[in-house]
Amino acid sequence: MVQAYILIQTEVGKAAEVAGAIASITGVTQAEDVTGPYDVIVRAEANNVDELGKLVVAQIQSVEGITRTLTCPIVHI
């Protein structure tokens, strides 16, 4: 299982709407609107890196109001 945090920037005033839409996507375990340089932080999981990439590109990035994403895979050192 691969897990990642996805940091999202949205259009002005769209953070809560984007977080709500993303929360219902399969593979997303948590979606919160936050303050700071990013507007939404998502925690997601998939069976492998390829599936994680497909989740981000095909489903998360297609949510209306998103302007940029940054995916940060979780590593255990």
All heavy atoms as a GROMACS GRO file, in nm:
protein
  564
    1MET      N    1   0.085  -0.118   0.000
    1MET     CA    2   0.000   0.000   0.000
    1MET      C    3   0.088   0.124   0.000
    1MET      O    4   0.181   0.136   0.079
    1MET     CB    5  -0.090  -0.002   0.123
    1MET     CG    6  -0.189   0.110   0.133
    1MET     SD    7  -0.326   0.109   0.019
    1MET     CE    8  -0.406  -0.045   0.052
    2VAL      N    9   0.060   0.216  -0.090
    2VAL     CA   10   0.131   0.343  -0.100
    2VAL      C   11   0.037   0.452  -0.050
    2VAL      O   12  -0.080   0.457  -0.088
    2VAL     CB   13   0.172   0.373  -0.246
    2VAL    CG1   14   0.238   0.508  -0.258
    2VAL    CG2   15   0.262   0.264  -0.298
    3GLN      N   16   0.090   0.539   0.036
    3GLN     CA   17   0.012   0.651   0.087
    3GLN      C   18   0.084   0.781   0.053
    3GLN      O   19   0.206   0.784   0.040
    3GLN     CB   20  -0.007   0.640   0.238
    3GLN     CG   21  -0.083   0.517   0.280
    3GLN     CD   22  -0.095   0.508   0.431
    3GLN    OE1   23  -0.006   0.547   0.503
    3GLN    NE2   24  -0.207   0.455   0.476
    4ALA      N   25   0.007   0.888   0.041
    4ALA     CA   26   0.066   1.018   0.008
    4ALA      C   27  -0.020   1.130   0.061
    4ALA      O   28  -0.141   1.115   0.081
    4ALA     CB   29   0.081   1.032  -0.144
    5TYR      N   30   0.045   1.244   0.083
    5TYR     CA   31  -0.026   1.369   0.107
    5TYR      C   32  -0.026   1.444  -0.025
    5TYR      O   33   0.075   1.449  -0.096
    5TYR     CB   34   0.043   1.453   0.215
    5TYR     CG   35   0.024   1.397   0.353
    5TYR    CD1   36   0.124   1.324   0.415
    5TYR    CD2   37  -0.096   1.416   0.421
    5TYR    CE1   38   0.106   1.272   0.541
    5TYR    CE2   39  -0.115   1.364   0.548
    5TYR     CZ   40  -0.013   1.292   0.607
    5TYR     OH   41  -0.034   1.240   0.732
    6ILE      N   42  -0.139   1.502  -0.059
    6ILE     CA   43  -0.150   1.580  -0.181
    6ILE      C   44  -0.186   1.722  -0.139
    6ILE      O   45  -0.290   1.745  -0.077
    6ILE     CB   46  -0.256   1.521  -0.275
    6ILE    CG1   47  -0.220   1.375  -0.306
    6ILE    CG2   48  -0.267   1.603  -0.403
    6ILE    CD1   49  -0.337   1.290  -0.344
    7LEU      N   50  -0.096   1.814  -0.169
    7LEU     CA   51  -0.114   1.955  -0.134
    7LEU      C   52  -0.177   2.024  -0.254
    7LEU      O   53  -0.129   2.011  -0.367
    7LEU     CB   54   0.020   2.018  -0.100
    7LEU     CG   55   0.107   1.939   0.000
    7LEU    CD1   56   0.241   2.008   0.019
    7LEU    CD2   57   0.035   1.921   0.130
    8ILE      N   58  -0.286   2.096  -0.230
    8ILE     CA   59  -0.365   2.151  -0.340
    8ILE      C   60  -0.384   2.301  -0.325
    8ILE      O   61  -0.418   2.349  -0.217
    8ILE     CB   62  -0.503   2.081  -0.344
    8ILE    CG1   63  -0.483   1.931  -0.367
    8ILE    CG2   64  -0.592   2.143  -0.452
    8ILE    CD1   65  -0.612   1.852  -0.355
    9GLN      N   66  -0.364   2.372  -0.435
    9GLN     CA   67  -0.399   2.513  -0.442
    9GLN      C   68  -0.527   2.524  -0.524
    9GLN      O   69  -0.544   2.453  -0.623
    9GLN     CB   70  -0.287   2.594  -0.508
    9GLN     CG   71  -0.162   2.599  -0.422
    9GLN     CD   72  -0.049   2.674  -0.488
    9GLN    OE1   73  -0.040   2.681  -0.610
    9GLN    NE2   74   0.040   2.729  -0.407
   10THR      N   75  -0.617   2.612  -0.479
   10THR     CA   76  -0.746   2.626  -0.546
   10THR      C   77  -0.768   2.771  -0.590
   10THR      O   78  -0.694   2.860  -0.550
   10THR     CB   79  -0.862   2.587  -0.453
   10THR    OG1   80  -0.874   2.683  -0.348
   10THR    CG2   81  -0.843   2.448  -0.394
   11GLU      N   82  -0.873   2.789  -0.668
   11GLU     CA   83  -0.916   2.924  -0.701
   11GLU      C   84  -0.965   2.989  -0.571
   11GLU      O   85  -1.005   2.921  -0.476
   11GLU     CB   86  -1.031   2.919  -0.802
   11GLU     CG   87  -0.990   2.862  -0.936
   11GLU     CD   88  -1.108   2.839  -1.029
   11GLU    OE1   89  -1.223   2.870  -0.991
   11GLU    OE2   90  -1.085   2.787  -1.139
   12VAL      N   91  -0.964   3.120  -0.566
   12VAL     CA   92  -1.004   3.194  -0.446
   12VAL      C   93  -1.147   3.157  -0.407
   12VAL      O   94  -1.238   3.155  -0.491
   12VAL     CB   95  -0.994   3.347  -0.470
   12VAL    CG1   96  -1.048   3.423  -0.352
   12VAL    CG2   97  -0.849   3.386  -0.497
   13GLY      N   98  -1.165   3.123  -0.280
   13GLY     CA   99  -1.297   3.092  -0.227
   13GLY      C  100  -1.348   2.952  -0.256
   13GLY      O  101  -1.463   2.922  -0.225
   14LYS      N  102  -1.265   2.865  -0.314
   14LYS     CA  103  -1.311   2.732  -0.354
   14LYS      C  104  -1.259   2.619  -0.263
   14LYS      O  105  -1.291   2.503  -0.286
   14LYS     CB  106  -1.267   2.702  -0.497
   14LYS     CG  107  -1.325   2.793  -0.600
   14LYS     CD  108  -1.465   2.751  -0.635
   14LYS     CE  109  -1.516   2.832  -0.753
   14LYS     NZ  110  -1.645   2.786  -0.796
   15ALA      N  111  -1.182   2.650  -0.160
   15ALA     CA  112  -1.117   2.545  -0.081
   15ALA      C  113  -1.216   2.447  -0.019
   15ALA      O  114  -1.200   2.325  -0.030
   15ALA     CB  115  -1.028   2.608   0.027
   16ALA      N  116  -1.318   2.496   0.047
   16ALA     CA  117  -1.414   2.407   0.114
   16ALA      C  118  -1.489   2.321   0.013
   16ALA      O  119  -1.509   2.201   0.035
   16ALA     CB  120  -1.512   2.489   0.198
   17GLU      N  121  -1.526   2.380  -0.098
   17GLU     CA  122  -1.596   2.307  -0.204
   17GLU      C  123  -1.508   2.196  -0.263
   17GLU      O  124  -1.552   2.083  -0.284
   17GLU     CB  125  -1.638   2.406  -0.312
   17GLU     CG  126  -1.718   2.348  -0.424
   17GLU     CD  127  -1.757   2.455  -0.527
   17GLU    OE1  128  -1.782   2.571  -0.486
   17GLU    OE2  129  -1.761   2.422  -0.645
   18VAL      N  130  -1.382   2.229  -0.288
   18VAL     CA  131  -1.287   2.132  -0.343
   18VAL      C  132  -1.263   2.019  -0.243
   18VAL      O  133  -1.266   1.901  -0.279
   18VAL     CB  134  -1.154   2.201  -0.383
   18VAL    CG1  135  -1.044   2.099  -0.410
   18VAL    CG2  136  -1.175   2.290  -0.504
   19ALA      N  137  -1.240   2.052  -0.116
   19ALA     CA  138  -1.217   1.950  -0.014
   19ALA      C  139  -1.337   1.856  -0.004
   19ALA      O  140  -1.320   1.734   0.007
   19ALA     CB  141  -1.188   2.014   0.122
   20GLY      N  142  -1.457   1.910  -0.008
   20GLY     CA  143  -1.577   1.828  -0.001
   20GLY      C  144  -1.589   1.733  -0.119
   20GLY      O  145  -1.625   1.616  -0.103
   21ALA      N  146  -1.559   1.782  -0.238
   21ALA     CA  147  -1.567   1.699  -0.358
   21ALA      C  148  -1.462   1.588  -0.356
   21ALA      O  149  -1.490   1.473  -0.390
   21ALA     CB  150  -1.550   1.785  -0.483
   22ILE      N  151  -1.341   1.621  -0.312
   22ILE     CA  152  -1.233   1.523  -0.309
   22ILE      C  153  -1.257   1.416  -0.203
   22ILE      O  154  -1.222   1.300  -0.221
   22ILE     CB  155  -1.098   1.594  -0.288
   22ILE    CG1  156  -1.063   1.673  -0.413
   22ILE    CG2  157  -0.988   1.493  -0.257
   22ILE    CD1  158  -0.940   1.759  -0.399
   23ALA      N  159  -1.318   1.454  -0.092
   23ALA     CA  160  -1.341   1.359   0.018
   23ALA      C  161  -1.421   1.237  -0.026
   23ALA      O  162  -1.408   1.130   0.033
   23ALA     CB  163  -1.409   1.429   0.134
   24SER      N  164  -1.503   1.250  -0.128
   24SER     CA  165  -1.588   1.140  -0.173
   24SER      C  166  -1.520   1.048  -0.275
   24SER      O  167  -1.579   0.949  -0.317
   24SER     CB  168  -1.718   1.194  -0.230
   24SER     OG  169  -1.692   1.269  -0.347
   25ILE      N  170  -1.398   1.079  -0.315
   25ILE     CA  171  -1.326   0.998  -0.414
   25ILE      C  172  -1.269   0.873  -0.347
   25ILE      O  173  -1.206   0.882  -0.241
   25ILE     CB  174  -1.214   1.080  -0.481
   25ILE    CG1  175  -1.274   1.196  -0.561
   25ILE    CG2  176  -1.128   0.992  -0.570
   25ILE    CD1  177  -1.171   1.293  -0.617
   26THR      N  178  -1.289   0.758  -0.409
   26THR     CA  179  -1.234   0.633  -0.358
   26THR      C  180  -1.082   0.640  -0.357
   26THR      O  181  -1.020   0.679  -0.456
   26THR     CB  182  -1.279   0.514  -0.447
   26THR    OG1  183  -1.421   0.511  -0.447
   26THR    CG2  184  -1.224   0.383  -0.394
   27GLY      N  185  -1.022   0.605  -0.244
   27GLY     CA  186  -0.876   0.613  -0.227
   27GLY      C  187  -0.835   0.731  -0.142
   27GLY      O  188  -0.724   0.734  -0.089
   28VAL      N  189  -0.923   0.828  -0.127
   28VAL     CA  190  -0.896   0.944  -0.041
   28VAL      C  191  -0.941   0.909   0.100
   28VAL      O  192  -1.057   0.873   0.121
   28VAL     CB  193  -0.968   1.070  -0.093
   28VAL    CG1  194  -0.958   1.184   0.007
   28VAL    CG2  195  -0.912   1.112  -0.227
   29THR      N  196  -0.848   0.918   0.195
   29THR     CA  197  -0.882   0.885   0.333
   29THR      C  198  -0.914   1.009   0.416
   29THR      O  199  -0.980   1.000   0.518
   29THR     CB  200  -0.769   0.806   0.400
   29THR    OG1  201  -0.648   0.881   0.396
   29THR    CG2  202  -0.748   0.672   0.330
   30GLN      N  203  -0.866   1.125   0.370
   30GLN     CA  204  -0.892   1.249   0.442
   30GLN      C  205  -0.872   1.368   0.349
   30GLN      O  206  -0.781   1.367   0.265
   30GLN     CB  207  -0.795   1.260   0.561
   30GLN     CG  208  -0.829   1.366   0.660
   30GLN     CD  209  -0.742   1.354   0.786
   30GLN    OE1  210  -0.645   1.281   0.789
   30GLN    NE2  211  -0.780   1.426   0.888
   31ALA      N  212  -0.955   1.469   0.362
   31ALA     CA  213  -0.941   1.592   0.284
   31ALA      C  214  -0.982   1.708   0.373
   31ALA      O  215  -1.094   1.712   0.423
   31ALA     CB  216  -1.028   1.587   0.159
   32GLU      N  217  -0.891   1.801   0.394
   32GLU     CA  218  -0.915   1.914   0.484
   32GLU      C  219  -0.880   2.045   0.414
   32GLU      O  220  -0.777   2.053   0.346
   32GLU     CB  221  -0.829   1.902   0.610
   32GLU     CG  222  -0.849   1.775   0.690
   32GLU     CD  223  -0.978   1.773   0.768
   32GLU    OE1  224  -1.038   1.881   0.787
   32GLU    OE2  225  -1.019   1.664   0.809
   33ASP      N  226  -0.964   2.147   0.431
   33ASP     CA  227  -0.924   2.279   0.384
   33ASP      C  228  -0.844   2.346   0.496
   33ASP      O  229  -0.876   2.333   0.612
   33ASP     CB  230  -1.044   2.363   0.338
   33ASP     CG  231  -1.162   2.360   0.432
   33ASP    OD1  232  -1.192   2.253   0.486
   33ASP    OD2  233  -1.227   2.464   0.449
   34VAL      N  234  -0.735   2.411   0.456
   34VAL     CA  235  -0.639   2.467   0.551
   34VAL      C  236  -0.601   2.609   0.509
   34VAL      O  237  -0.640   2.655   0.401
   34VAL     CB  238  -0.511   2.379   0.560
   34VAL    CG1  239  -0.544   2.241   0.613
   34VAL    CG2  240  -0.442   2.368   0.425
   35THR      N  241  -0.524   2.676   0.593
   35THR     CA  242  -0.471   2.807   0.557
   35THR      C  243  -0.323   2.793   0.528
   35THR      O  244  -0.260   2.696   0.568
   35THR     CB  245  -0.492   2.910   0.669
   35THR    OG1  246  -0.423   2.865   0.786
   35THR    CG2  247  -0.639   2.927   0.701
   36GLY      N  248  -0.267   2.890   0.459
   36GLY     CA  249  -0.125   2.886   0.426
   36GLY      C  250  -0.106   2.882   0.275
   36GLY      O  251  -0.197   2.918   0.200
   37PRO      N  252   0.011   2.839   0.230
   37PRO     CA  253   0.038   2.840   0.086
   37PRO      C  254  -0.048   2.741   0.007
   37PRO      O  255  -0.065   2.755  -0.112
   37PRO     CB  256   0.186   2.804   0.075
   37PRO     CG  257   0.221   2.741   0.206
   37PRO     CD  258   0.126   2.797   0.308
   38TYR      N  259  -0.102   2.640   0.075
   38TYR     CA  260  -0.194   2.545   0.011
   38TYR      C  261  -0.331   2.561   0.074
   38TYR      O  262  -0.343   2.601   0.189
   38TYR     CB  263  -0.142   2.402   0.025
   38TYR     CG  264  -0.014   2.383  -0.052
   38TYR    CD1  265   0.109   2.397   0.009
   38TYR    CD2  266  -0.017   2.356  -0.189
   38TYR    CE1  267   0.227   2.386  -0.062
   38TYR    CE2  268   0.101   2.344  -0.262
   38TYR     CZ  269   0.222   2.358  -0.198
   38TYR     OH  270   0.338   2.348  -0.270
   39ASP      N  271  -0.434   2.530  -0.002
   39ASP     CA  272  -0.570   2.550   0.042
   39ASP      C  273  -0.637   2.422   0.091
   39ASP      O  274  -0.728   2.427   0.173
   39ASP     CB  275  -0.653   2.609  -0.073
   39ASP     CG  276  -0.591   2.738  -0.125
   39ASP    OD1  277  -0.570   2.830  -0.043
   39ASP    OD2  278  -0.562   2.747  -0.246
   40VAL      N  279  -0.593   2.309   0.039
   40VAL     CA  280  -0.649   2.179   0.077
   40VAL      C  281  -0.534   2.080   0.092
   40VAL      O  282  -0.442   2.080   0.010
   40VAL     CB  283  -0.748   2.127  -0.030
   40VAL    CG1  284  -0.802   1.989   0.006
   40VAL    CG2  285  -0.864   2.225  -0.049
   41ILE      N  286  -0.540   1.997   0.195
   41ILE     CA  287  -0.445   1.887   0.211
   41ILE      C  288  -0.524   1.758   0.213
   41ILE      O  289  -0.620   1.744   0.289
   41ILE     CB  290  -0.359   1.902   0.338
   41ILE    CG1  291  -0.275   2.029   0.330
   41ILE    CG2  292  -0.269   1.779   0.354
   41ILE    CD1  293  -0.188   2.054   0.451
   42VAL      N  294  -0.481   1.665   0.129
   42VAL     CA  295  -0.549   1.536   0.113
   42VAL      C  296  -0.454   1.425   0.150
   42VAL      O  297  -0.336   1.430   0.118
   42VAL     CB  298  -0.595   1.518  -0.034
   42VAL    CG1  299  -0.650   1.380  -0.059
   42VAL    CG2  300  -0.695   1.625  -0.072
   43ARG      N  301  -0.507   1.323   0.218
   43ARG     CA  302  -0.430   1.201   0.240
   43ARG      C  303  -0.498   1.093   0.157
   43ARG      O  304  -0.620   1.076   0.165
   43ARG     CB  305  -0.426   1.162   0.387
   43ARG     CG  306  -0.336   1.041   0.410
   43ARG     CD  307  -0.309   1.018   0.556
   43ARG     NE  308  -0.231   0.897   0.572
   43ARG     CZ  309  -0.140   0.879   0.664
   43ARG    NH1  310  -0.114   0.976   0.749
   43ARG    NH2  311  -0.074   0.766   0.672
   44ALA      N  312  -0.419   1.023   0.076
   44ALA     CA  313  -0.474   0.922  -0.014
   44ALA      C  314  -0.390   0.796  -0.008
   44ALA      O  315  -0.273   0.800   0.033
   44ALA     CB  316  -0.478   0.976  -0.156
   45GLU      N  317  -0.450   0.685  -0.053
   45GLU     CA  318  -0.377   0.559  -0.057
   45GLU      C  319  -0.417   0.482  -0.182
   45GLU      O  320  -0.527   0.497  -0.234
   45GLU     CB  321  -0.402   0.477   0.068
   45GLU     CG  322  -0.546   0.439   0.093
   45GLU     CD  323  -0.568   0.368   0.225
   45GLU    OE1  324  -0.482   0.378   0.314
   45GLU    OE2  325  -0.672   0.301   0.238
   46ALA      N  326  -0.323   0.399  -0.229
   46ALA     CA  327  -0.346   0.315  -0.346
   46ALA      C  328  -0.258   0.191  -0.332
   46ALA      O  329  -0.166   0.187  -0.247
   46ALA     CB  330  -0.311   0.391  -0.473
   47ASN      N  331  -0.282   0.092  -0.416
   47ASN     CA  332  -0.206  -0.032  -0.408
   47ASN      C  333  -0.060  -0.016  -0.451
   47ASN      O  334   0.027  -0.086  -0.402
   47ASN     CB  335  -0.272  -0.142  -0.493
   47ASN     CG  336  -0.402  -0.188  -0.433
   47ASN    OD1  337  -0.416  -0.196  -0.311
   47ASN    ND2  338  -0.499  -0.218  -0.517
   48ASN      N  339  -0.034   0.077  -0.544
   48ASN     CA  340   0.104   0.100  -0.590
   48ASN      C  341   0.116   0.242  -0.641
   48ASN      O  342   0.017   0.316  -0.649
   48ASN     CB  343   0.144  -0.004  -0.696
   48ASN     CG  344   0.047  -0.006  -0.813
   48ASN    OD1  345   0.020   0.098  -0.874
   48ASN    ND2  346  -0.006  -0.125  -0.845
   49VAL      N  347   0.237   0.279  -0.680
   49VAL     CA  348   0.264   0.416  -0.723
   49VAL      C  349   0.187   0.450  -0.851
   49VAL      O  350   0.138   0.562  -0.866
   49VAL     CB  351   0.416   0.439  -0.741
   49VAL    CG1  352   0.445   0.576  -0.801
   49VAL    CG2  353   0.489   0.422  -0.609
   50ASP      N  354   0.176   0.354  -0.941
   50ASP     CA  355   0.102   0.379  -1.065
   50ASP      C  356  -0.044   0.412  -1.036
   50ASP      O  357  -0.100   0.505  -1.094
   50ASP     CB  358   0.111   0.260  -1.159
   50ASP     CG  359   0.249   0.244  -1.221
   50ASP    OD1  360   0.324   0.344  -1.226
   50ASP    OD2  361   0.282   0.131  -1.263
   51GLU      N  362  -0.107   0.335  -0.948
   51GLU     CA  363  -0.246   0.361  -0.914
   51GLU      C  364  -0.261   0.495  -0.843
   51GLU      O  365  -0.359   0.566  -0.863
   51GLU     CB  366  -0.303   0.249  -0.827
   51GLU     CG  367  -0.333   0.123  -0.904
   51GLU     CD  368  -0.401   0.018  -0.819
   51GLU    OE1  369  -0.456   0.051  -0.711
   51GLU    OE2  370  -0.399  -0.099  -0.860
   52LEU      N  371  -0.164   0.530  -0.759
   52LEU     CA  372  -0.166   0.660  -0.692
   52LEU      C  373  -0.161   0.772  -0.795
   52LEU      O  374  -0.236   0.870  -0.788
   52LEU     CB  375  -0.051   0.672  -0.593
   52LEU     CG  376  -0.042   0.804  -0.518
   52LEU    CD1  377  -0.162   0.823  -0.426
   52LEU    CD2  378   0.087   0.810  -0.437
   53GLY      N  379  -0.073   0.759  -0.893
   53GLY     CA  380  -0.064   0.859  -0.999
   53GLY      C  381  -0.193   0.873  -1.077
   53GLY      O  382  -0.237   0.984  -1.107
   54LYS      N  383  -0.257   0.761  -1.108
   54LYS     CA  384  -0.385   0.765  -1.179
   54LYS      C  385  -0.492   0.831  -1.094
   54LYS      O  386  -0.576   0.906  -1.145
   54LYS     CB  387  -0.427   0.624  -1.218
   54LYS     CG  388  -0.342   0.564  -1.327
   54LYS     CD  389  -0.380   0.421  -1.355
   54LYS     CE  390  -0.284   0.359  -1.455
   54LYS     NZ  391  -0.310   0.216  -1.475
   55LEU      N  392  -0.491   0.804  -0.963
   55LEU     CA  393  -0.587   0.867  -0.872
   55LEU      C  394  -0.572   1.019  -0.875
   55LEU      O  395  -0.669   1.092  -0.887
   55LEU     CB  396  -0.567   0.814  -0.729
   55LEU     CG  397  -0.643   0.884  -0.618
   55LEU    CD1  398  -0.793   0.860  -0.632
   55LEU    CD2  399  -0.595   0.837  -0.482
   56VAL      N  400  -0.447   1.065  -0.868
   56VAL     CA  401  -0.422   1.209  -0.865
   56VAL      C  402  -0.458   1.273  -0.999
   56VAL      O  403  -0.532   1.372  -1.004
   56VAL     CB  404  -0.275   1.239  -0.828
   56VAL    CG1  405  -0.244   1.388  -0.844
   56VAL    CG2  406  -0.246   1.193  -0.686
   57VAL      N  407  -0.408   1.217  -1.108
   57VAL     CA  408  -0.426   1.281  -1.239
   57VAL      C  409  -0.570   1.266  -1.291
   57VAL      O  410  -0.630   1.363  -1.337
   57VAL     CB  411  -0.326   1.222  -1.342
   57VAL    CG1  412  -0.354   1.274  -1.482
   57VAL    CG2  413  -0.184   1.258  -1.300
   58ALA      N  414  -0.626   1.147  -1.282
   58ALA     CA  415  -0.756   1.122  -1.344
   58ALA      C  416  -0.874   1.168  -1.259
   58ALA      O  417  -0.978   1.206  -1.312
   58ALA     CB  418  -0.772   0.973  -1.375
   59GLN      N  419  -0.859   1.164  -1.126
   59GLN     CA  420  -0.974   1.194  -1.042
   59GLN      C  421  -0.959   1.324  -0.963
   59GLN      O  422  -1.046   1.410  -0.968
   59GLN     CB  423  -1.001   1.077  -0.947
   59GLN     CG  424  -1.040   0.951  -1.024
   59GLN     CD  425  -1.075   0.838  -0.931
   59GLN    OE1  426  -1.157   0.857  -0.841
   59GLN    NE2  427  -1.013   0.724  -0.951
   60ILE      N  428  -0.849   1.337  -0.890
   60ILE     CA  429  -0.834   1.455  -0.804
   60ILE      C  430  -0.815   1.582  -0.887
   60ILE      O  431  -0.883   1.682  -0.865
   60ILE     CB  432  -0.720   1.434  -0.702
   60ILE    CG1  433  -0.761   1.324  -0.604
   60ILE    CG2  434  -0.688   1.565  -0.630
   60ILE    CD1  435  -0.654   1.285  -0.504
   61GLN      N  436  -0.725   1.578  -0.985
   61GLN     CA  437  -0.699   1.698  -1.064
   61GLN      C  438  -0.817   1.739  -1.152
   61GLN      O  439  -0.822   1.852  -1.200
   61GLN     CB  440  -0.573   1.681  -1.150
   61GLN     CG  441  -0.446   1.682  -1.069
   61GLN     CD  442  -0.321   1.670  -1.155
   61GLN    OE1  443  -0.328   1.639  -1.273
   61GLN    NE2  444  -0.207   1.693  -1.094
   62SER      N  445  -0.912   1.651  -1.171
   62SER     CA  446  -1.029   1.685  -1.253
   62SER      C  447  -1.137   1.759  -1.174
   62SER      O  448  -1.234   1.806  -1.233
   62SER     CB  449  -1.088   1.558  -1.316
   62SER     OG  450  -1.144   1.476  -1.216
   63VAL      N  451  -1.118   1.773  -1.042
   63VAL     CA  452  -1.215   1.847  -0.961
   63VAL      C  453  -1.208   1.996  -0.997
   63VAL      O  454  -1.099   2.055  -1.000
   63VAL     CB  455  -1.188   1.825  -0.810
   63VAL    CG1  456  -1.275   1.916  -0.724
   63VAL    CG2  457  -1.211   1.680  -0.773
   64GLU      N  458  -1.322   2.054  -1.023
   64GLU     CA  459  -1.327   2.195  -1.062
   64GLU      C  460  -1.282   2.285  -0.948
   64GLU      O  461  -1.318   2.263  -0.832
   64GLU     CB  462  -1.470   2.231  -1.102
   64GLU     CG  463  -1.481   2.368  -1.164
   64GLU     CD  464  -1.621   2.397  -1.215
   64GLU    OE1  465  -1.693   2.302  -1.249
   64GLU    OE2  466  -1.656   2.516  -1.221
   65GLY      N  467  -1.199   2.383  -0.979
   65GLY     CA  468  -1.151   2.479  -0.881
   65GLY      C  469  -1.006   2.459  -0.841
   65GLY      O  470  -0.946   2.544  -0.777
   66ILE      N  471  -0.946   2.346  -0.881
   66ILE     CA  472  -0.806   2.320  -0.848
   66ILE      C  473  -0.717   2.389  -0.950
   66ILE      O  474  -0.741   2.380  -1.070
   66ILE     CB  475  -0.777   2.168  -0.847
   66ILE    CG1  476  -0.851   2.102  -0.730
   66ILE    CG2  477  -0.628   2.141  -0.838
   66ILE    CD1  478  -0.834   1.951  -0.723
   67THR      N  479  -0.613   2.457  -0.901
   67THR     CA  480  -0.518   2.521  -0.991
   67THR      C  481  -0.383   2.450  -0.994
   67THR      O  482  -0.313   2.455  -1.094
   67THR     CB  483  -0.495   2.668  -0.952
   67THR    OG1  484  -0.449   2.676  -0.818
   67THR    CG2  485  -0.624   2.749  -0.967
   68ARG      N  486  -0.347   2.380  -0.883
   68ARG     CA  487  -0.216   2.313  -0.877
   68ARG      C  488  -0.217   2.206  -0.768
   68ARG      O  489  -0.280   2.225  -0.665
   68ARG     CB  490  -0.106   2.415  -0.847
   68ARG     CG  491   0.033   2.355  -0.844
   68ARG     CD  492   0.137   2.462  -0.830
   68ARG     NE  493   0.132   2.544  -0.952
   68ARG     CZ  494   0.211   2.646  -0.973
   68ARG    NH1  495   0.297   2.684  -0.883
   68ARG    NH2  496   0.202   2.715  -1.084
   69THR      N  497  -0.145   2.096  -0.794
   69THR     CA  498  -0.130   1.993  -0.692
   69THR      C  499   0.018   1.958  -0.675
   69THR      O  500   0.098   1.975  -0.768
   69THR     CB  501  -0.205   1.863  -0.727
   69THR    OG1  502  -0.149   1.804  -0.844
   69THR    CG2  503  -0.354   1.889  -0.747
   70LEU      N  504   0.051   1.910  -0.557
   70LEU     CA  505   0.186   1.861  -0.527
   70LEU      C  506   0.168   1.733  -0.448
   70LEU      O  507   0.110   1.735  -0.338
   70LEU     CB  508   0.265   1.964  -0.446
   70LEU     CG  509   0.403   1.919  -0.396
   70LEU    CD1  510   0.497   1.895  -0.515
   70LEU    CD2  511   0.461   2.024  -0.303
   71THR      N  512   0.215   1.620  -0.503
   71THR     CA  513   0.198   1.491  -0.437
   71THR      C  514   0.324   1.456  -0.360
   71THR      O  515   0.434   1.459  -0.415
   71THR     CB  516   0.168   1.381  -0.542
   71THR    OG1  517   0.051   1.419  -0.615
   71THR    CG2  518   0.146   1.246  -0.476
   72CYS      N  519   0.307   1.421  -0.233
   72CYS     CA  520   0.418   1.389  -0.143
   72CYS      C  521   0.399   1.248  -0.088
   72CYS      O  522   0.325   1.228   0.010
   72CYS     CB  523   0.424   1.488  -0.027
   72CYS     SG  524   0.435   1.660  -0.076
   73PRO      N  525   0.461   1.146  -0.151
   73PRO     CA  526   0.446   1.010  -0.103
   73PRO      C  527   0.504   0.997   0.039
   73PRO      O  528   0.606   1.058   0.073
   73PRO     CB  529   0.526   0.926  -0.202
   73PRO     CG  530   0.536   1.011  -0.325
   73PRO     CD  531   0.538   1.152  -0.274
   74ILE      N  532   0.440   0.915   0.120
   74ILE     CA  533   0.486   0.891   0.256
   74ILE      C  534   0.590   0.781   0.254
   74ILE      O  535   0.569   0.675   0.191
   74ILE     CB  536   0.367   0.850   0.346
   74ILE    CG1  537   0.267   0.966   0.354
   74ILE    CG2  538   0.416   0.808   0.484
   74ILE    CD1  539   0.137   0.931   0.422
   75VAL      N  540   0.703   0.805   0.320
   75VAL     CA  541   0.809   0.703   0.331
   75VAL      C  542   0.833   0.673   0.479
   75VAL      O  543   0.815   0.758   0.564
   75VAL     CB  544   0.941   0.750   0.266
   75VAL    CG1  545   0.922   0.768   0.116
   75VAL    CG2  546   0.991   0.877   0.327
   76HIS      N  547   0.870   0.550   0.505
   76HIS     CA  548   0.902   0.509   0.642
   76HIS      C  549   1.049   0.472   0.646
   76HIS      O  550   1.090   0.369   0.592
   76HIS     CB  551   0.814   0.391   0.685
   76HIS     CG  552   0.669   0.423   0.680
   76HIS    ND1  553   0.606   0.497   0.778
   76HIS    CD2  554   0.574   0.397   0.587
   76HIS    CE1  555   0.479   0.512   0.747
   76HIS    NE2  556   0.457   0.453   0.631
   77ILE      N  557   1.130   0.559   0.709
   77ILE     CA  558   1.274   0.540   0.712
   77ILE      C  559   1.315   0.478   0.843
   77ILE      O  560   1.271   0.514   0.947
   77ILE     CB  561   1.348   0.674   0.689
   77ILE    CG1  562   1.307   0.727   0.551
   77ILE    CG2  563   1.496   0.657   0.699
   77ILE    CD1  564   1.358   0.865   0.521
   0.00000   0.00000   0.00000
